[in-house]
Amino acid sequence: MSDKGNTAYWSATLGLLTKILIVWFVVSFGAGILFADALNSFHLGGYPLGFWFAQQGSIYVFIVLIFYYAKKMGDIDRQFDVEEK
Amino acid sequence: MDLQTTIYIGVGLSFALYIGIAIWARAGSTSEFYAAGGSVHPVTNGMATAADWMSAASFISMAGLISNMGYGGGLFLMGWTGGYVLLAMLLAPYLRKFGKFTVPQFIGDRFYSKTASTVAVVCLLVASITYIIGQMTGVGVAFSRFLGVSSEVGIYVGMGIVFLYAVFGGMKGITYTQVAQYIVLILAYTVPAIFISLQLTGNALPQLGLGSNMIGTDMSLLAKLDLVVTDLGFGKYTTTTAGSTLNMFMYTLSLMIGTAGLPHVIMRFFTVPSVKDARSSAGWALVFIAILYTTAPAVAAMAKLNLHGTVNTAVMKGGDLYAPEASIKADERPDWMKRWEKTGLLKFEDKNGDGRIQYYNDKTKSADAKAKADAAGWKGNELTVNADIIVLANPEIALLPNWVIALVAAGGLAAALSTAAGLLMAISSAVSHDLIKNTFVPGISEKNELLAGKISMAVAIVIAGWLGLNPPGFAAGTVALAFGIAASSLFPAIMMGIFSKKMNKEGAIAGMLAGLFVTLFYVFAHKGIFFVKGTEFVDLIGGPNSFFGITPEAFGAVGAAVNFIAAFLVDKVTKEPPEHIQHMVEAVRIPRGSKLVDGTH
């Protein structure tokens, strides 16, 4: 594979990582910590929302993020023809 | 059948199961020992990884700490799961492509330096031994209750059993034993939680129960808990943060990057069949971990409510918590309290001599709570409950059947033993293989290499057990220190090794040493040099938590930043890595061409 193809593959990978890390940060450090107090004025059932993000919600989002990453990386691998054979 | 016998039978059966599976699986072929992962489905592999990962800290200690801390305890939940996102995206697929067995091997090859590899071994040893101290604390709690002895004796017994378990060894590598351990452990955790959630809220799923109303009322469980604890002078459960927002932020970040930097977790991803599987197996591992981690906050809150409800009858019935007859009479206290008193981890002292147990926050800042306590003639809190016993005592507090209590004892031991054994394996391979064979005595015979491994395991157990007698904190807190150490030393070096082609050996070594040094300095200042009691030098750094109020457990994130900065600066003034290393980094980044792991071990 050409150097140019390598560079394009790597920047596509980094683009995906950046997107996912933003969501990762927003649900845990954002909703779970920095804005937890503000979110606590909303409720999800008996849960104050900020508390829910810190003790429940962020974990569910993390799982979705990893599977989304695995799927999207598979797509990128095929697009640049670097998947395992 | 009495409780003690049921516990012996439960624990005995679980051990028989693991050993049985180990023997059955080994009968096939011993050469598949390390390749086992290669033929295992990612879902099965995820389950085994989850068993490996969830230790005494997760199982025994974490919910107790959350119970104490309230909302702030969420840092353990987010930290120890969010790290898997980093691990899956930043490290696992690339380390799998690289195709070696241990972290020091990767560091040594990528940074073309035996010195770098040796520094990585040192970082690995410090992090792993600290981790085992936390495990030994947890093992001590589990055995003390299980055998009805003091927690010191519990630790001695635990040291012996961990040693036998680790030396028996082979079991550890067999994926199906770990699958069995996962099943025992997760049942032990969730079954009592389901019972208790049903009792309190009528909702069988603890994850939903925690957000439901108390049975027969229209008040939510969390609102009820907030009401009770604030009335007794404690902080509000759903909002009390861990120190400060900044500290909670840094603590969470330390645990996350530490998760991605701990060698015994990373090792699991070296042996999956392909790069593709490395990506998804982190996801499956997290699914199985999340079952426990989303149950833990329910266990924490419900145990707290039940504990208050046990010693103060007004908690469940309603009415004045400070009424004299609300506190239970000491000689009518439930049997489980007497059982735990034997371990020394639960203490009752009748300070006002009224023959009743008053459990409240006597150092409260709430003037209202203080006035009520004074008016009621309370002369100080009379009940101390060690946070590490909450999970194990939880089914007893809720008066669940004996077989559930036995199941929890078996689960706690499974969690502690499997992780301790995993860490000891990482320590022994680092010492015997990475340090002795690859660096100091290349000509060592295989037999002596094995012996060196066993000796290093024994030494690690003795050190960890001795320090575990006077632990630097609760099991989960001590383990958090280990994560901080891994976060500040190993994670940045591995990450830069993949994401920066130009990072050179001088930069990586300087980074690891700077990160490790600054973190240990801050931790030892609070907890004593090498965690030896009496050698703290916290005044030297200007008092406890003097760095912006950050606790030593949360300092790993600062250490990691120091690591990145030191590496970057040194890299700028030294020459760039050789051409072939830069090509190697490019090759590691693309999945094609991955081979089965070939590193000798």
Interface residues (C-beta under 8 A of the other chain):
Chain A: M1 N6 Y9 W10 T13 L17 I20 L21 W24 S28 F29 G32 I33 L34 A36 D37 N40 L44 G45 G46 Y47 P48 G50 F51 W52 A54 Q55 Q56 S58 I59 Y60 F62 I63 L65 I66 F67 Y69 A70 M73 G74 D77 V82 E83 E84 K85
Chain B: I66 Y71 G73 G74 L75 L77 M78 T81 G82 Y84 V85 A88 M89 L90 P93 Q207 L208 L210 G211 S212 N213 S220 L221 L222 A223 T238 T239 T245 M248 F249 T252 L253 S274 V275 K276 R279 S280 A282 G283 L286 V287 A290 Y293 T294 P297 E586 R589 I590 P591 R592 G593 S594
